Amino acid sequence: MKLEIFKEMEKHGHEQVIFNYDKKTGLKAIICIHDTTLGPALGGCRMWPYASEAEALIDALRLSKGMTYKCAIADTDHGGGKTVIIGNPKKDKSEGLFRALGRYVQALNGRYYTGTDVGTTAMDFVYAARECDYIVALPEEYGGSGNSAIPTAYGVYLGIKASVKEKLDRDSLEDIKIAVQGLGKVGCRVVRHLVKERAEVVATDINKENVERAKHDYPAITIVEPDEIYDVECDVFSPNALGAVINDETVERLKCKIVAGAANNQLAEPRHGDILHEKGILYAPDYVINAGGLIQVADELIGYNHERVMKKTEEIYNILMKVYRISKEKNIPTYKAADTFVEERLETIAAIKKTYVKNK
């Protein structure tokens, strides 16, 4: 795959791409910083056995841009960044590898903060933090804020409520039928909120242990096979597992009025958001509804306060309502409305920062 790096950076507005290699530990990492208009970049570190360096770079570029939008819409003073490590997380990890990564992040001197993502754990970054002052999302016993699934799930629950209010004009989720895809650390907590409000829940997961736990904890829910979840007639389809679940094949199978869940990059391509719009299915943009975890991580940098995090996460309801209003006023799909919201904020803050202020 031929990739012209500077053209890609120009196309998507990236500021910086840093390639990092450590011979001793075998670290091969790419750090992408997308936009620091709002403040230092923030974004996790993914470890994956990418098929090629080009594939790893494309992923880092895409994910870092997504973090800019997520940080902006969640009202944090951070830009977007992302790290990808090329390697198999099941066999290529070591203390030295993450300490080496920590040194490279430290060299950016606060332009970028990072922590866990797919393929990495909080304990990996306990090692990185020995070499770096810019690590977030550590375990509580190491000074971090702990489990970010708690605010993430709470935000998704509130996002479902906002979407139901917008589409169905209902304040309560009682008797609302919700198809939940994914019963992992976020999905199971989403189900907890839904069951508490007496929603009718149909759920699935590819992991049998997750399914058994959910059946034990919430005996009233209905379990279906993983591929059957797309065909469930429901009010809300809530994807809380893998990305790209709204694609050419699944978008024609959906029998819902709303799509609202925690999974990242739910639209396989932007045009699938257009298709949902044309079908009259209300889509809660993923980087809006799943921002609770980001809110928690960003709060660590000003001195973590759980009550403040949960209070700020509650704003996801209002932000989604603003996105839906923009969508209606401009007659554009909700994913474009969310982007418009973000881009206007970035333009406003960029204009404000043109005024010179002497640093302390």
Summary of the structure (lengths in Angstrom):
residues: 360
radius of gyration: 20.2
end to end distance: 47.0
largest distance: 60.8
contacts: 1283
relative contact order: 0.11
helix: 46%
strand: 16%
